[in-house]
Amino acid sequence: MASKFLLLALLAITSSIAFASDPSSLQDFCVADAMNSVLVNGLVCKDPKLAEANDFFFSGLHLAGNTSNAVGSRVTPVNVAQIAGLNALGISIARIDYAPWGINPPHTHPRASEILTVLEGSLKVGFVTSNPENRLISKVLEKGDVFVFPVGLVHFQQNVGYGNAVAIAALSSQNPGVITIANAVFGSKPDISADILAKAFQVEKNTVYNLQSKF
């Protein structure tokens, strides 16, 4: 009998992990109250009687992002910070603009899987599996193509055409988060010790200092 209870407990634990995602709403909606100072996992709901259409609305995703930067891309996010009504719904989207040969550099989303749809141009995309395999899974996408990046894995996109490219990304979190690898490693505040990075990347410390100066 004890073994049966143990089995049921293990199944309950593994099931709860397998289906983990953003907390589900227990009412029709939970519009975020950005002015509330109470800290919760998500954002506090404002009185639903005060909800209005603008709480569920965002305008501007048709506008191209400014790609005049070092990497040649611009992400326009639409998450709970832009639409308060996304709170507790577990979804968000983003527009990504790419200059010719621009990249969305290697990064991860710690709280979301991503599904990317190419609206214009050609993109080389890929993600890397976890240790110890570290296998690159990559493909060139054309207009109308769709590609999925699993939650937490390092992934990237590169415009491989001579014109501008545009994509829309849908993410399985109201606040997916983003960790750009180069920025996190070489642009941390305070700096990660050059001794650590030199050994990790098998380079000279002067190379590390040079990279840190760029971030």
C-alpha positions in Angstrom: 0.0 0.0 0.0 2.8 2.4 0.9 4.4 1.8 -2.5 1.2 2.7 -4.2 1.0 6.0 -2.3 4.6 6.7 -3.1 3.9 6.1 -6.8 0.9 8.4 -6.8 3.0 11.1 -5.0 5.8 10.8 -7.6 3.2 11.0 -10.5 1.7 14.1 -8.9 5.1 15.8 -8.6 6.2 15.0 -12.1 2.9 16.0 -13.6 3.0 19.4 -11.8 6.5 20.0 -13.2 5.6 18.8 -16.7 2.7 21.3 -17.0 4.4 24.2 -15.3 3.9 27.5 -17.0 2.8 31.0 -16.0 0.1 31.0 -13.3 -3.4 30.6 -14.8 -6.0 33.2 -14.1 -8.9 32.1 -11.9 -11.3 34.7 -13.2 -12.1 36.2 -16.7 -9.0 38.4 -16.5 -6.5 40.0 -14.2 -5.5 43.4 -15.5 -2.2 44.3 -14.0 -2.2 47.2 -11.5 1.2 48.7 -12.2 0.8 51.2 -9.3 0.4 48.6 -6.6 3.6 48.0 -4.6 2.6 44.5 -3.4 5.1 41.9 -4.7 3.6 38.8 -6.1 4.6 36.2 -8.8 3.2 38.3 -11.6 1.3 41.5 -11.0 -1.5 42.4 -8.7 -5.0 42.6 -10.3 -6.8 45.9 -10.4 -10.6 45.9 -9.7 -12.2 44.2 -12.7 -15.0 46.8 -12.6 -12.4 49.4 -13.6 -11.1 47.4 -16.6 -11.4 49.1 -20.0 -10.6 48.3 -23.6 -7.2 50.1 -23.5 -6.1 47.5 -20.8 -6.2 44.9 -23.6 -4.8 47.0 -26.4 -1.5 48.0 -28.0 -0.9 50.0 -31.1 2.3 50.3 -33.2 3.4 46.8 -34.2 3.1 47.9 -37.8 5.9 50.3 -37.3 9.5 49.2 -38.2 12.0 49.2 -35.4 15.2 51.2 -35.7 18.0 48.7 -36.6 20.8 51.3 -36.5 22.8 49.6 -33.8 25.8 47.2 -33.4 23.8 44.0 -34.2 21.5 45.4 -36.9 18.2 44.4 -35.3 15.4 45.7 -33.1 12.9 43.9 -30.9 9.6 45.6 -30.2 8.1 43.6 -27.3 4.4 43.3 -26.5 4.2 41.7 -23.1 2.5 42.6 -19.8 4.6 45.8 -19.5 2.8 47.0 -22.7 -0.6 45.4 -22.3 -1.7 45.2 -18.7 -4.5 42.7 -19.7 -1.9 40.1 -20.5 -1.4 39.5 -16.8 -2.0 35.8 -15.9 -2.7 34.9 -19.5 0.7 33.3 -20.2 1.3 34.8 -23.7 3.1 37.7 -25.3 4.4 38.6 -28.8 7.2 40.7 -30.3 8.1 42.2 -33.6 11.7 41.8 -34.7 13.2 44.0 -37.5 16.5 43.1 -39.1 18.8 45.2 -41.3 20.5 43.4 -44.2 22.8 40.8 -42.5 21.6 42.0 -39.1 21.3 39.5 -36.2 19.2 38.9 -33.2 22.2 37.6 -31.2 22.3 34.4 -29.2 20.0 34.6 -26.3 17.6 32.7 -24.1 14.1 33.2 -22.8 14.1 31.7 -19.2 10.4 31.6 -18.9 9.0 30.8 -22.4 9.1 28.8 -25.6 9.0 30.8 -28.8 7.4 30.3 -32.1 8.7 32.6 -34.9 7.0 33.5 -38.1 8.8 35.3 -40.9 6.8 38.1 -42.5 9.4 39.5 -44.9 12.9 38.4 -46.0 15.0 35.4 -45.3 16.3 34.4 -41.9 18.9 31.8 -40.8 17.7 30.6 -37.4 18.9 28.1 -34.9 19.1 26.8 -31.4 21.7 24.8 -29.4 20.7 21.7 -27.4 21.8 21.4 -23.7 25.0 19.9 -22.4 26.8 17.6 -23.2 25.6 17.4 -26.8 25.4 21.1 -27.6 24.0 20.3 -31.1 23.1 23.2 -33.4 19.7 22.8 -35.0 19.5 25.4 -37.8 17.5 26.3 -40.9 17.0 29.1 -43.4 13.5 30.4 -43.3 11.6 32.3 -46.0 8.5 34.5 -45.9 5.6 32.6 -44.2 7.9 29.9 -42.6 7.6 29.1 -38.9 10.2 27.9 -36.4 10.1 26.9 -32.8 12.7 27.6 -30.1 12.2 25.4 -27.0 12.2 27.2 -23.6 15.5 28.1 -22.1 17.7 27.1 -25.0 20.2 29.5 -26.6 18.9 30.6 -30.0 19.5 33.3 -32.7 18.3 34.7 -36.0 20.3 36.3 -38.9 19.0 38.1 -41.9 20.7 36.4 -44.8 19.1 38.6 -47.5 20.1 41.9 -49.0 16.9 43.7 -47.9 15.2 44.3 -44.6 13.5 41.3 -42.8 10.6 41.2 -40.3 9.4 38.5 -38.0 6.7 38.1 -35.4 7.5 36.0 -32.3 4.9 34.5 -30.0 6.0 33.5 -26.5 4.4 31.3 -23.9 4.7 33.8 -21.0 3.4 37.2 -20.2 6.9 38.2 -19.3 9.3 35.7 -21.0 12.5 37.5 -20.1 15.6 37.6 -22.3 19.2 36.9 -21.5 21.5 38.0 -24.3 24.6 35.8 -23.9 27.3 38.3 -24.8 25.7 41.1 -22.7 25.3 38.9 -19.7 28.8 37.4 -19.8 30.8 40.5 -20.8 28.5 43.3 -19.7 27.6 42.2 -16.1 27.6 44.8 -13.4 30.0 44.4 -11.7 32.2 42.6 -14.2 32.8 38.8 -13.9 36.4 38.3 -13.1 38.7 38.2 -16.2 40.4 35.2 -14.7 37.1 33.2 -14.8 36.2 34.3 -18.3 39.7 33.7 -19.7 39.6 30.2 -18.4 36.0 29.6 -19.5 36.6 30.8 -23.0 40.2 29.6 -23.2 41.5 33.1 -24.2 44.0 35.6 -22.9 42.8 38.1 -20.2 43.5 41.0 -22.5 40.9 39.6 -24.9 38.4 39.5 -22.0 39.1 43.1 -21.1 38.7 44.1 -24.7 35.3 42.4 -24.9 34.1 43.8 -21.6 34.9 47.3 -22.8 32.4 46.9 -25.7 29.5 46.2 -23.3 
